[in-house]
Amino acid sequence: MGSKVYIVAGEVSGDNHGSGLMTEMGALDSEIQFYGMGGPDMANHSQSVKNWISDSAVVGFWEVIKKYRFFKEVFDRVVQEIEDVDPDMVILVDYPGFNLRLAEAIKRRGIKTKVVYYISPQVWAWKRGRVKRMAQTIDCILCLFPFEVAFFNGSGLEARFVGHPLADTLGQFRSDGKRDENLVALLPGSRDREIEKIFPVMLDAAKDILKIEPGICFSASAASEKGAQKMKAMVSEKAVPCEVSVGNAYELMTKASCGAVASGTATIEAAFLGLPYCLVYKVSALTYILAKGLIAVKFLGMANILADREVVREFLQADATSEKVSSELLRLIVSPEERKFLSEELKEITHPLAETGAYARTAEACLEIIKLK
């Protein structure tokens, strides 16, 4: 009988990464058995992995509090399932609000299993005090960025750099092909709350742009059909000509002349694909007030963090207005030189992430750790 692995992801990006990892682990060990919680891609690998993404993908303190009972019930059930399954390893994929607590619960319950965290929580950006607690509950953390390993050195927590899967998932899209000068991408994120807060700002910016550049076309990508329906209703309400489709964000990132992108995984993907863009983000007032006092980095977007300067303009909270977003997009729309310069700069910043084989290296690391149990 093969090894038993319990894997947990709570967002669309985590489902993508979890699925990629499960594929590679299965290729190395055909008898491996997967259990856990994830999204549709992970659930396709095993009937013992439940799809809960539509309920789990929330953002912000207030939004989590409103669903506290739901998360508490799922959390307790997951801890009990892990004890019942008795896996050789638990893999926690991103989703730190849930998964860091889960690691602590596993330790507290005395469950004898290896706990691996895949995709480092951004404790280097905020909540740095959590590192010592993480070292007590996590056996190894598998990092996407080299600087994260250096950050964890000396903390007592083993950290390994496995590389970013961008090259594996997006390598086929990365090219120097011709972009449509009249196409602007609007990418408001995958969560309902992000769509509600950010997409109206993007649509209002589109309205402003059309007053000056009436030949511009707008296209938006949703992560799910549910999200697409919500976005289409907003497009209709705002009376802005914007096409909304599902799951074509990468194509948009390669075809559009420029775009507006919500903070999150999409910002590093857009940078990797060389899309000239600006970052837009809004959360509830409570979430912003609480987070602002904890953040220890100067920027929100990973491209800016890697460059240690504002390569991509960031419009956050009160600055996330249609006027500011439209002004920056117009700057890029009217200047092919500015677009080309920013595109090349973003590709240069993300060049260290262009090595393929990240999921395979992550799978090898997980199986090696299982053997050490």
C-alpha positions in Angstrom: 0.0 0.0 0.0 1.3 3.5 -0.9 1.8 6.4 1.3 -1.2 8.4 2.6 -1.2 12.2 2.1 -3.8 14.6 3.4 -3.6 17.9 1.4 -5.5 21.2 2.1 -6.0 24.2 -0.2 -8.6 26.9 0.1 -8.3 29.1 -2.9 -8.3 28.8 -6.7 -4.5 29.4 -6.9 -4.0 26.8 -4.2 -6.1 24.3 -6.0 -4.0 24.8 -9.1 -0.7 24.3 -7.2 -2.1 21.4 -5.2 -3.3 19.7 -8.4 0.1 20.2 -10.0 1.9 18.7 -7.0 -0.5 15.8 -6.7 0.1 14.9 -10.4 3.9 14.8 -9.9 3.7 12.9 -6.6 1.4 10.3 -8.3 3.9 10.0 -11.2 6.7 9.2 -8.7 4.5 6.9 -6.6 1.6 5.3 -8.3 0.2 3.8 -5.1 0.0 7.1 -3.2 -3.4 7.8 -1.7 -4.7 11.4 -1.4 -7.2 12.8 1.0 -8.2 16.3 1.9 -9.8 19.6 1.0 -9.3 21.6 -2.2 -10.9 22.7 -5.4 -12.2 21.0 -8.6 -8.7 20.2 -10.0 -7.6 18.5 -6.8 -10.9 16.7 -6.4 -10.4 15.2 -9.9 -7.3 13.4 -8.6 -9.1 11.6 -5.8 -12.6 11.0 -4.6 -11.2 11.5 -1.1 -10.4 15.2 -1.7 -13.5 17.4 -1.3 -14.1 20.5 -3.3 -14.9 23.4 -1.0 -13.4 26.3 -2.9 -16.7 28.1 -3.6 -17.2 28.5 0.2 -13.6 28.8 1.4 -12.2 31.6 -0.8 -12.9 34.7 1.3 -10.7 37.6 2.0 -10.4 40.0 5.0 -10.9 39.8 8.7 -14.6 40.9 8.7 -15.5 38.4 5.9 -13.9 35.5 7.8 -15.7 36.6 11.0 -19.1 36.5 9.2 -18.4 32.9 8.2 -16.8 31.9 11.6 -19.3 29.1 12.3 -18.8 27.5 8.9 -15.0 27.6 9.2 -15.1 26.3 12.7 -17.2 23.3 11.7 -14.9 22.5 8.7 -11.8 23.0 10.8 -13.0 20.6 13.5 -14.0 18.0 10.8 -10.7 18.3 9.0 -8.7 17.7 12.2 -10.8 14.7 13.0 -10.4 13.3 9.4 -6.6 13.7 9.7 -6.6 11.7 12.9 -8.8 9.0 11.4 -6.9 8.8 8.1 -3.5 8.8 10.0 -1.6 10.1 7.0 2.2 9.8 6.5 2.1 13.5 5.6 -0.1 16.6 5.7 0.5 19.1 3.0 -0.8 22.6 3.6 -1.0 24.7 0.4 -0.9 28.4 1.1 -4.2 29.6 2.8 -2.4 30.7 6.0 -5.4 31.8 8.0 -6.8 28.3 8.1 -3.7 26.2 7.5 -1.3 27.6 10.1 -4.0 27.0 12.7 -4.5 23.5 11.3 -0.7 22.8 11.8 -1.0 23.9 15.4 -4.1 21.7 16.0 -2.4 18.7 14.5 0.5 19.2 17.0 -1.8 19.9 19.9 -3.8 16.7 19.2 -0.6 14.7 19.1 -1.2 13.3 15.6 2.0 11.7 14.4 2.5 12.9 10.9 4.9 15.0 8.9 3.5 18.5 8.3 4.8 20.3 5.1 3.8 23.8 4.2 3.9 24.4 0.4 4.0 28.1 -0.6 5.3 30.1 2.3 2.8 32.3 4.2 4.1 35.8 3.7 5.2 36.1 7.3 8.2 38.1 6.0 5.6 40.7 5.0 3.6 40.7 8.3 3.1 38.7 11.5 6.9 38.0 11.7 6.4 36.8 15.3 4.6 33.8 14.0 7.8 32.2 12.7 8.8 30.7 16.0 5.3 29.1 16.4 5.5 27.8 12.9 8.9 26.1 13.7 7.2 24.2 16.5 4.4 22.8 14.3 5.8 22.5 10.7 8.5 20.0 9.7 9.4 21.8 6.5 8.4 24.8 4.4 8.7 24.6 0.6 9.3 28.1 -0.8 8.6 29.6 -4.2 11.1 32.5 -3.9 14.8 32.2 -2.9 14.7 35.2 -0.5 12.1 33.3 1.6 14.6 30.6 2.4 17.1 33.2 3.6 14.4 34.8 5.8 13.7 31.5 7.6 17.4 30.7 8.2 18.1 30.6 11.9 14.4 30.4 12.9 14.6 26.6 13.6 12.2 26.0 10.7 13.6 24.0 7.8 13.0 25.8 4.5 13.7 24.6 1.0 13.6 26.5 -2.3 11.7 24.4 -4.8 11.1 27.1 -7.4 8.0 28.8 -8.7 5.6 26.8 -10.9 5.1 29.8 -13.2 7.4 28.4 -15.9 5.5 25.0 -15.8 2.0 26.5 -15.9 2.7 29.6 -18.0 5.8 28.8 -20.1 3.6 28.1 -23.1 2.1 31.6 -22.9 5.4 33.5 -22.4 6.4 35.0 -25.7 7.3 38.3 -27.4 4.2 38.0 -29.7 2.4 41.1 -30.9 -0.2 42.5 -28.5 -3.5 44.1 -29.5 -2.9 47.8 -29.0 -6.7 48.4 -28.6 -7.3 45.7 -25.9 -7.1 46.4 -22.2 -7.4 43.6 -19.7 -9.5 43.9 -16.4 -8.6 41.2 -13.9 -10.4 41.9 -10.6 -9.6 38.6 -8.7 -11.4 35.3 -8.1 -13.1 36.0 -4.8 -16.7 37.4 -4.6 -15.6 40.2 -2.3 -12.8 41.2 -4.6 -15.1 41.3 -7.6 -17.6 43.4 -5.6 -15.0 45.9 -4.4 -12.6 46.1 -7.3 -14.4 45.4 -10.6 -16.7 48.5 -10.3 -13.6 50.7 -10.0 -12.1 49.0 -13.1 -15.4 49.5 -15.0 -15.6 53.2 -14.0 -11.9 53.6 -15.2 -12.9 52.0 -18.5 -15.7 54.5 -18.9 -13.2 57.4 -18.3 -10.8 55.9 -20.8 -13.5 55.6 -23.5 -14.2 59.3 -23.3 -10.7 60.0 -24.4 -9.8 56.8 -26.4 -13.2 55.6 -27.8 -11.5 52.8 -29.9 -10.3 50.9 -26.8 -11.9 47.4 -26.1 -12.1 45.9 -22.7 -12.0 42.3 -21.7 -12.3 40.7 -18.3 -11.7 37.1 -17.0 -13.5 35.4 -14.2 -12.2 32.3 -12.4 -15.6 30.6 -12.3 -19.0 30.8 -14.0 -20.5 32.2 -10.8 -17.9 35.0 -10.8 -18.6 35.6 -14.5 -22.3 36.0 -13.9 -21.6 38.6 -11.1 -19.2 40.5 -13.4 -21.6 40.5 -16.3 -24.3 42.0 -14.2 -21.9 44.7 -13.2 -21.0 45.4 -16.8 -24.7 45.7 -17.7 -25.4 48.0 -14.7 -22.4 50.2 -15.6 -23.2 50.1 -19.3 -19.6 49.6 -20.2 -18.7 47.5 -23.3 -16.6 44.8 -21.7 -16.5 41.2 -22.6 -16.4 38.7 -19.7 -15.2 35.2 -20.1 -14.2 32.3 -17.8 -10.7 31.0 -17.4 -8.8 32.9 -20.1 -6.8 35.2 -17.9 -3.5 34.0 -19.3 -4.5 34.6 -22.9 -5.6 38.1 -21.9 -2.3 38.7 -20.2 -0.5 37.8 -23.4 -2.8 39.6 -25.8 -3.8 42.8 -24.1 -1.7 46.0 -24.5 -2.0 46.7 -20.8 -4.3 46.0 -17.9 -5.5 46.5 -14.3 -4.9 43.6 -12.0 -6.1 42.9 -8.5 -3.5 42.0 -5.9 -2.8 38.3 -5.6 -1.3 35.5 -7.6 -2.4 37.2 -10.8 0.1 40.1 -10.3 3.2 37.8 -10.5 1.6 35.9 -13.4 1.0 39.1 -15.3 4.5 40.2 -14.6 5.9 36.8 -15.8 3.9 37.2 -19.0 5.2 40.8 -19.5 1.8 42.5 -19.3 2.2 46.2 -18.6 -0.3 46.7 -15.8 -1.3 48.6 -12.6 -2.2 46.9 -9.4 -5.6 47.7 -7.8 -6.9 46.6 -4.4 -9.6 47.4 -2.0 -10.9 45.5 1.1 -13.4 46.4 3.8 -12.4 49.4 6.0 -12.0 47.2 9.1 -9.7 44.7 7.2 -7.6 47.6 5.9 -7.2 49.3 9.3 -6.2 46.0 11.0 -3.8 44.9 8.2 -2.1 48.3 7.8 -0.6 48.1 11.3 0.8 44.7 10.7 2.3 45.0 7.2 6.1 45.2 7.2 6.9 45.6 3.5 6.7 48.7 1.3 4.7 47.1 -1.5 1.9 44.7 -2.0 2.7 43.4 -5.5 5.3 40.6 -5.7 7.0 42.2 -8.8 7.6 45.3 -6.7 8.7 43.3 -3.7 11.2 41.4 -5.8 12.5 44.6 -7.4 12.3 46.5 -4.1 10.8 49.5 -5.8 7.5 50.5 -7.4 7.9 49.1 -10.9 4.2 48.6 -11.2 1.9 51.4 -9.9 -0.1 50.3 -6.9 -3.5 51.8 -6.2 -4.7 50.6 -2.8 -7.8 51.4 -0.8 -8.5 55.2 -0.9 -6.1 55.4 -3.9 -8.0 52.8 -5.8 -10.2 55.2 -7.7 -11.4 55.2 -11.3 -9.6 58.5 -11.9 -6.2 57.2 -10.8 -6.6 53.8 -12.5 -7.7 55.4 -15.8 -4.9 57.9 -15.7 -2.3 55.2 -15.4 -3.9 53.0 -18.0 -4.1 55.9 -20.4 -0.4 56.6 -19.9 0.3 53.1 -21.1 -2.4 53.1 -23.8 -1.0 56.2 -25.6 2.7 55.2 -25.3 4.0 52.1 -27.0 7.4 53.0 -25.6 6.2 53.0 -22.0 4.4 49.7 -22.5 7.5 48.1 -24.0 9.8 49.4 -21.3 7.5 48.1 -18.5 6.9 44.8 -20.2 10.6 44.1 -20.6 11.3 45.3 -17.0 8.7 42.9 -15.6 10.1 39.9 -17.6 13.6 40.7 -16.3 12.4 40.8 -12.7 10.7 37.5 -13.1 13.5 35.8 -15.1 14.9 34.0 -12.0 11.5 32.2 -11.8 11.6 30.9 -15.4 13.2 27.5 -14.6 10.8 24.6 -15.2 10.2 21.6 -13.0 9.0 23.2 -9.8 6.1 20.8 -9.1 8.5 17.8 -9.8 11.1 19.2 -7.3 8.3 19.8 -4.8 7.0 16.3 -5.2 10.5 14.8 -4.8 11.0 16.9 -1.6 7.7 15.7 -0.1 8.4 12.0 -0.8 11.9 12.4 0.6 10.4 13.8 3.8 7.9 11.0 4.0 10.7 8.5 3.9 12.3 10.2 6.9 9.2 9.6 9.0 
